[in-house]
Amino acid sequence: MALSNAMSALLKCKICLDQFEHPKLLSCGHTYCKNCLDEILIFKEDGSAEIRCSLKCTASMIIAADQTTSCFTKNYSLSDIVDEVERSKTQLSNHQCTLCQQSTQCKKKVTFSCTKCGMKICDQCQIVHSCKAGSFTAITFDKKSEVIKPVCEQHNSLANNVCIKCENMFTCVYCINRQHKNHKGMTIAEFGVEAKN
């Protein structure tokens, strides 16, 4: 399915300038990717956060200390269009790294990584995975960077940080600004550089 330049531009988030992923609707009517909204949150001391619309329409929304951008309304129409475009792209090229590695017969998408052996597996194969002593990290394939990234299961957000105090636990923007606020932390990129040294 070839898209015109004008149609392709309508399917792009105004923050990341890439195709929408999990589009969320703000009260002003503008739509952004959920992960992009997570990146522009302005946290307050009490753990609540404010989002100011990136399009300078002066709209702002407050997220309570027990909420995330997941509570925003999904833009269903836009999401359906993006999903259809993705389906047509997937038929042309299949990302093998997004498929479960437990068995060559399993064709499900990866959702977990075994912390013991590093195998990327789906939620069903996690039950029968042989590393019984291993624990699992929730993961997702980030289409924008084409990299598998950890996910914070508590907040359903990309875990771009590591909490050093909590035994190198992956944390998302909500964790870092709420329950891990006074802990030593760093980004995953910084942690990777430090681990190499």
C-alpha positions in Angstrom: 0.0 0.0 0.0 1.8 3.1 -1.3 0.9 6.3 0.6 1.1 9.8 -0.8 3.4 12.2 0.9 0.5 14.1 2.3 -1.2 11.0 3.7 2.1 9.8 5.1 2.6 13.2 6.9 -0.8 12.8 8.5 0.2 9.5 10.0 3.3 11.1 11.7 3.5 12.2 15.3 4.5 15.9 15.7 6.9 15.1 18.5 9.0 12.2 17.1 8.2 12.9 13.4 7.7 9.2 12.8 4.6 7.1 12.2 2.2 7.0 15.2 2.7 4.2 17.7 -0.1 3.8 20.4 -1.7 7.2 19.4 -3.2 9.0 22.4 -5.7 11.9 22.2 -5.3 15.0 24.4 -8.2 17.1 25.5 -7.3 19.7 22.9 -7.9 17.2 20.1 -4.2 16.7 19.1 -2.8 13.2 19.0 0.7 12.0 19.9 2.5 8.6 20.5 2.1 7.4 24.0 5.9 7.0 24.4 6.4 10.6 23.1 3.9 11.9 25.7 5.9 10.0 28.4 9.0 11.9 27.3 7.5 15.4 27.6 5.9 15.0 31.1 6.7 17.6 33.6 6.6 15.9 37.0 5.6 17.7 40.2 6.9 17.0 43.7 3.8 14.9 44.6 4.3 12.5 41.6 1.6 14.1 39.5 2.6 15.4 36.1 1.6 17.9 33.5 1.6 17.6 29.7 1.6 20.7 27.6 0.5 20.2 24.0 3.5 20.3 21.8 1.6 22.2 19.1 1.5 25.4 21.2 -2.3 25.4 21.4 -1.8 26.3 25.1 -3.7 23.2 26.3 -2.3 21.3 29.2 -3.4 18.2 31.0 -2.7 17.0 34.6 -2.0 13.3 35.3 -2.6 12.3 38.9 0.2 10.6 40.9 -1.5 7.2 40.4 -2.1 7.6 36.6 0.0 7.4 33.4 -0.6 8.4 29.8 -2.2 5.0 29.3 -5.4 6.6 30.8 -5.7 9.0 27.9 -8.2 8.1 25.2 -6.8 6.0 22.3 -7.3 7.6 18.9 -9.0 4.5 17.5 -9.5 5.7 13.9 -5.9 6.7 13.6 -4.7 3.5 15.3 -6.7 1.4 12.8 -5.2 3.2 9.8 -1.6 2.9 11.2 -2.3 -0.9 11.9 -3.5 -1.4 8.3 -0.4 0.3 6.9 1.8 -1.8 9.2 0.1 -5.0 8.1 0.9 -4.2 4.5 4.5 -3.4 5.4 4.8 -6.6 7.4 3.7 -8.7 4.5 6.6 -7.3 2.5 9.3 -7.8 5.2 9.1 -9.7 8.4 11.3 -8.7 11.4 12.7 -12.1 12.5 14.0 -10.6 15.8 10.5 -9.9 16.9 9.5 -13.6 16.8 9.7 -16.0 19.7 13.0 -17.9 19.9 11.7 -20.8 22.0 10.8 -22.9 19.1 11.0 -22.6 15.3 7.3 -23.5 15.2 6.3 -20.6 17.4 5.5 -17.5 15.3 4.2 -15.3 18.1 5.8 -11.9 18.9 8.3 -11.7 21.7 7.0 -10.2 25.0 9.7 -11.4 27.5 13.4 -11.8 27.7 14.9 -14.5 30.1 17.4 -12.7 32.4 19.4 -16.0 32.8 20.0 -17.0 29.1 18.8 -13.9 27.2 16.3 -15.8 25.0 13.5 -13.7 23.7 10.1 -15.5 24.1 6.4 -15.0 23.8 4.0 -15.1 26.8 2.9 -18.7 26.1 6.4 -20.1 25.7 7.5 -18.3 28.9 5.5 -21.0 30.9 7.5 -23.9 29.4 10.9 -22.1 29.1 13.7 -24.3 30.5 15.5 -21.7 32.7 13.2 -22.2 35.6 15.5 -20.4 38.0 15.6 -17.4 35.6 13.4 -14.4 35.9 11.8 -12.5 33.0 11.9 -8.9 31.8 8.9 -7.6 29.8 10.1 -6.4 26.4 8.7 -4.9 23.2 10.0 -4.2 19.7 10.4 -0.5 19.3 9.5 0.1 15.6 11.1 3.5 15.5 14.6 2.4 16.6 14.2 -1.2 15.5 15.5 -2.4 18.8 14.0 -4.6 21.5 13.5 -2.6 24.6 12.4 -3.4 28.2 9.0 -2.5 29.4 7.8 -1.5 32.8 5.0 -3.9 33.5 3.5 -1.7 36.3 3.1 1.4 34.1 3.0 -0.2 30.6 5.8 2.3 29.5 9.2 1.9 28.0 11.8 1.3 30.7 14.6 3.7 29.6 16.3 3.9 33.0 18.0 1.7 35.5 17.7 2.1 39.3 21.1 1.3 40.8 19.8 1.2 44.4 17.3 -1.5 43.4 19.8 -4.0 41.9 19.8 -2.5 38.4 16.1 -2.7 38.0 14.7 -1.3 34.8 12.5 1.7 35.4 10.2 3.9 33.3 9.7 7.6 33.6 6.9 7.1 36.2 9.0 4.9 38.4 12.0 7.2 38.3 9.8 10.2 39.2 7.7 8.5 41.8 8.7 5.4 43.9 12.4 5.6 42.9 12.6 9.4 43.0 15.3 9.5 45.7 17.3 6.6 44.3 20.5 6.7 42.2 19.6 5.9 38.6 20.8 6.4 35.1 19.7 5.8 31.5 20.1 2.4 30.0 22.7 3.9 27.5 24.7 5.3 30.5 24.4 2.0 32.3 25.7 0.1 29.2 28.7 2.4 28.9 29.5 2.0 32.7 29.2 -1.8 32.5 31.7 -1.9 29.6 34.3 0.0 31.7 
